[in-house]
Amino acid sequence: MNRATLFGSIVITIAAGCGIAAGAEVEPGQLITRDNAAQVANLVSPGNYYLVRQGMEMKIVPTREYEWPAPYKSSTEQYSPQVRLGPNGALQNYKAGQPFPLLDPNDPHMADKIMWNYQLGPSFSDDVDAQDDEIVNTGPGRSTPWSSYNVGHLAVYRNIGRNYVQPMPTDYDGDTGIMQRLAFGPIIVPIELGEWQRPWMWFVWYRYEEPQKSDLVWSAMNFGWGAWPGPYIGPTDLLVGTSFFGNLDLQSLFGFAGKFEDFDFKYLGEKQMLAVVHAANMPAQACAADGGRTICPENWEMRHVYVVEADARKPARYGDTMPIAKRILYIDSQGWFITASDQYDPQGKLWKTLAMFNTVRDRQYPDSKVAVYSFDHVLQTAMVDEDVQSGYSTILYMPSPNRPRHDTWFVDQGFISQRWIIPQRFTTFREYFY
């Protein structure tokens, strides 16, 4: 297939994901509340439907397309013909762009290819730094949150698939074999002990290209009154599918952040579903109709999604924490980000649900001075992680609605280097003010 034909096929594939489904139960302009929640029962995941029945309100808006950034399109056209799946679903011959723009539902490796398209999708390819985030936890029967934690950074640096900042398309760090670095923190505990004495915690997470090499995660902390839950340095086996700071678990960041070799993926099909892709609010707004347990009202539009089941090969435990045995992932077929995820316990019962809130913009705010881009980028505004069994809910706000408004999303701008995400850096609270 020549490059022109391939690119034309990519455009057709993207366009196929748009539009309102025939016979859809909702129309633009409607407001969905708990009173008419049944109208969206077949248009959201079972877990997200629980959120709507609980009170999360949805403004139905027309579907809007998301066009890939030009550098990502060009890399897909240039490099995708050479990409292959190796043994156990490992990626081979990948340089940049989308690995598998042409998909066949009859392909036995369909699920693996969808997951690689998600992992290396157009949302960001070089680096991302989402600053001044906040984790807010609410419980059943409460009118106010029971805890909240400020988070300085959620930062990622990619060593492969780079499209914007030199070196590209790869930035190998010697012979380490690192594919991606992630830093999350400092997570600051709101205890009044003085500016430099507040308890805090950092996570640094390395992912390797070698399929058989486990992720490594470091946690650094200074809790003053204790050493919970570490320190811990080593493979993520003890952290897989377990929670920290409310319902959140590391592998649920961005909807799904697990190492593919730790999961068996099954392709379950395609659906027209409602999702938040062009959120109106930045920062996201807590939902008054359900006591602040989710985000609402927000714009929901019909999207074409792929549905993939991710079964943990060895569900792990951390102390007495129950593991996530199965996740059902809903992946936007145009933007290749996760719109929702339902998570199941080892007994096969729905345990938690993720609702993802995204927006597509060329700048974070109309008056942004730094977070301004040549192309539209997908920016996550919030992630809701609710335990449908216990009723406890956690929201990761990106950014926090309780901080002064300023640019906090920096995508593919070179703000983060691989030397910024090293365990030795995050040893003091002062690193927050870098």
N, C-alpha and C positions, 0 to 999 in steps of 0.2 A: 504494500500500500504506500503510495507516495505521500509526501507531507501535506499537500493541498487536500487530498482526499481524506486523510486522517483528521485534519483540522475541521473539515466540513462535518465529519462524523461526530466530532466532539461537540460542535455547536448544536447539532441535532439532538444529541444525547442530553445536553443541558436544557434545551428548550422543551424537551418532552416532560420535564419535571414541573412545568408551570401550568397555571390555570385552575379553575374551580371544577371540582369533580362533578360529573353528571349525577343528578339526583341527590346532591348534598343536602343535608338537613338544615343548613344554616345559610344565611345570605349576608353580604356586607351591610353594615349598619346596625345589625342586631347586637344586643347586650345579653350575654348569657350569665345567668345567676343561678343560685341553688334552686330557685323555683322552676326554671326551665332547663335544668342541667341535662335532662334526658335527651335533648336535641343533639348533644355532642357525645353521647355514649359510645358511638361507633367512630368518632373522629379524633379521639384522644386515647392515650394508653389507659389500661384499667386503673393504674395508680394515679395518673393525672385526673381521671374521672372522679376518683375519690376526693381530690382537692377541690374540684368544681362543686361537687355535692356538699362539701364542707363550707363553701362560701366564696371560693376564688372566682372573681368575675372576669369575663372575657369580652373584649370589644372585637367583633368580627369585622375585618377590613379586607379590601381587595388584595389579591395576590400580586406581589411585585417581584420582578426578576432580580437576580443577583448575578452580575457579570464578573467573571474572573478577572483579576488584575492582568494586564498585558504581559508582564514578565513571566507569570505563571503559565499563561496560555502558550507563550512561545516555548518555554521549557517542556511543556507537555507534548507539543508538536514535535520537538526535536528529539527528545529522549525516550518517550514512552514505547516506541516500537521495539526497543532492545530489552525491555524489562521482562523478567521471568520470575516464576515462583520456583524455589528450590525445594529440597526435602523439608518436610514438616512446615511448609508454608513460608519459609524464609525468603526474603526479597533478594533478587540477584540482578546485577547490571543496572542498578538504579543510579541516576544522576540528580535529576530535579524534575519539578512538575508533578502532575498526577501519574502514578504508575500505570493504572489500567483504565484509560478513558472509555474503552469499548468493552461492555460487559454482556455476557450471555447467561440468562437465567438457568440454562441447562448445563452450564459449566460446573463440574463437581467441586471446583475451587472458588465458586462465586463468593462465598462468605469471606474467605481469606482476602480476596481481591478488594471487596468492599471495605474491609477493615484497613487495608493498606491505603486505599484512597482517602479514608477518614484520617488516618495517622499523618499523612503527607498532603493534606488538603490545602485549599487556597487561603484559609483564614490567616495564617502566617507561615513563613518558611525559614526565615533567618533567626529572628529573635523577637521576643515580646516581653514587656515589663508592664504589668498591671499594678499600679501603686495605690496606697491608701484604701485598702479593702477592709471589710469588716465581717466577722462571723457573729450572727445573732441567733440565739436559741430561745424558743418558746415552748411552753408546755400546756397540756390540757387544763382548762379551767382557770387560766391565768390571763389577766388583762394587759400585762406588761412582760417583756422578755425576762427570763430568769438569769441570763448571762449574755455578755457580748465581749468580743475580743477584736482589737484593732490588728490589722495585718499590714505590714509595711510593703511587701512585694509578693507577687506571684510572677516569677520570671523564668523564662525558658530560653536556652541557647541551642540551636541546631547545628550539628557538624555536617549534616548531609542535606541535600535538596535546597541549597541556598540560591536565592534569585536576585537579591538587592544589594547586599553589602559584601565587599571583598573581605576574605577570599570566597569564591564561589565557583562551581556549585558545591564544593566540599571544603571543609576546614579541619583536616585531620590533625589531631594533637599527638604527634609522634606515632607510637605504636599502641596507644591506649585502647583503640577500638571503640571509643565512646561515640555514640550516635546522638545523644541528647543529654543536656544537663538541665535540672530544674531546681529552683530555690523557692521556698515558701516560708515567709516570715519577715521580721520577727512577729510572732503571734504574742501579743502583749496582754497579760492578765490584768484586768482593771482593779488592782488593789493599790490603795494610796500609801506607797512606801517611799515617795520621793522620786524625782525624775530618773535617777540612775539605779534605783533599787526595785523598780517594778518587775515582777516575774515575767519572763519572756521565753520563747522557744523558736528555734529555727529547724527547718528540714532542708537538707541538700540531697538530691536524688540523681544518680547517674544511670543511664541506660546504654547498653552495649549492643553493637551490631551482631556479635556472635550469638546465635540463637540459644546455645547451651550455657551462656554466661549470665548468671542472675544479675538483676538490678542490684545496685548498692544504695543504701540510704543512710545518711548521718543525721542525728538529732543532737543539737546543742541547746542547752537550757540553763537558766539560772532562776530557780523558783524560790530561793531564799528559805522558805519553810519546808522544803522537801526536794526530792529528786525524781518526781513522777514525770514521765513513765520510763526513764532511762538513767544514764545515757545509753544509747543504742547505736552501734556501728556494725553494718554487715548486710547480708542479703535481706530482701524485703519479705521473706517467708512469714515472719511473725507479724508483719504489718499488712499483709494482703487481705483485703476485704474486712478490715476491722476499723473501728471508728476512733476519732480523736476530736476533741472540742465540739461536743454535740454529736450529731449524726454523721458528720463528714468522715470519709475515709480517703486515703491518698489516691486510690485507684478510681475514685469518682470525679477527680478534678477534670474540668472541661466536659464532663459527662462520662468519660471513660479514659483512663490513663494506664491501664494494665499492660504488662508485657505480653505480647501475643502468644509466646510459647507457653505461658501459664494457663492458656484457655483453649477449649475446643469451640470453634465457631460453627453455627448452623444458619444457613440462609432460610428465612421463614417466608419471604415474599416481599411484595411492594404494596403500598397503601397510599391513599389520599388522606392526610391527617392535618389537624390544626397545629400550628406552632408559632412561636414568637420569633420572627426573623427581622422585623423592622420596628423594634420597640420605640415607643414615643418618648419614654422617660429615661434620662440619664442625669443623676443616679436613679436607680429603680426605686419605686415607692412601695412601702409596706401596704398590705391589703387590709383596709379597715373592716371589710365585710366578714373577714374570718379571724379578726383579732391579731393581725400582723403575722400570721403563720405562713403566708405566701406573698406574692407580688400581684397587685391588681389595683384598678383595672388596667389592662395592657392590651396592645393590639395583637390579635391572633389572626393568621391567614392560612388558607389551604396550601399545603405543600405535598409534593410527591416524595415519599420516604422509602428507604430500604429498611427492612426489619431483620435484625440479626440476633440470634441467641448466643450468649457467651457463657459457657459452663466452665467453672474453675476446675482445673485438673486435680488440685489438692487444696481444697478449702482449708485455710489455716485459722488458728485461734491465737488470740493474745490474751493470756489470762483466762477469764471466763467469758470473754466476748464472743458472741455468735458470729460465724463467718457468713459472707454472701456467697451462696453456692451457684446462683444463676442470675444473669442479667439479660433483660430484653432491651436491645438498643434500637432506637429509631433515628435513622441517619438521613439528613436532607440530601436528596440526589443532585442538587444543584450547588449548594454551598459546602457540602461534605462536612457538616458539623452535626453533633448529636442534638436532637430537639427534645428528647425525653428518654428516660430509662426506668424500667421497673426491675426491682431487685428481690430475689426470693431466698428464703432461708433453707437450710438443709432438708426440711420436711416438705418443701415444695410450695409453701404458703407465701403469698405476697407479703413482703416485709417492709420495704422502703420504696419510694418513688422519687425520681429526679424530674424537675421541670426546669428547662433551660430558657433563659431570657436573653436574646441577642438583638443587636441592631446592626445596620449596615450604613456606614457613613464614610466620607472622605476627611472628616475631622471630628474630634470628640464633641465640641461645642461650636456654635456658630462663630464665636469670638476666639476660638483656639488660636494660640500663637506658635505652639510647638507640635502638638499632635495633629498635624495637617499632612495629608497624603495625596499623591498623584492619582491614586486609584481608591475606589471604595474598599474598605476592609470590614470584616465581621468583628464586632466588639461585644463581648459578653457583658451584660449589665448585672445579672444575678443568676444564682443557681439555688433552687429550693430542694432540700433533701428532707423529706418527711417520712417518719416511721408510722406507717398506717396501722400497726398493731398497738403501739403504745400511745400514739397521738402527739409525740414530741416532734418538733420541726426545727430545722436549721436552715438559715439563709446565708449564703455567701454573697455579700454585696460587692460589686466591682464597678465603681468605687463605693465607699461608704457614703450614705446620705447624711451623715453627721459630721462631716469634715468640710472645711471651706472649699468652695468649688474652684478647681484648677485642673489642668491637663494631667491625667493619670494613666492613660493608655498610650503606650509607645510600641508600635508594631513595625518590625523590619526597618528600624532606623539606626541600628548599631549601638543602641543605648546599653545593651548587655553584651559582654564579651565572655568567652569561656573562662578567662582568668578571674572574672567577677564571681563565677559560681564554683567556688572551691571550698571544701569544708573548713580550711584554716581561716578563712575570712570571717566567718560568722561565729565569733567568740565573745563579743561584747554587745551590749545594748546599743552602743554608740554607732554600730554599723548601720543602724536604721537611718541615720542622718548622713548617708554617703554623698 
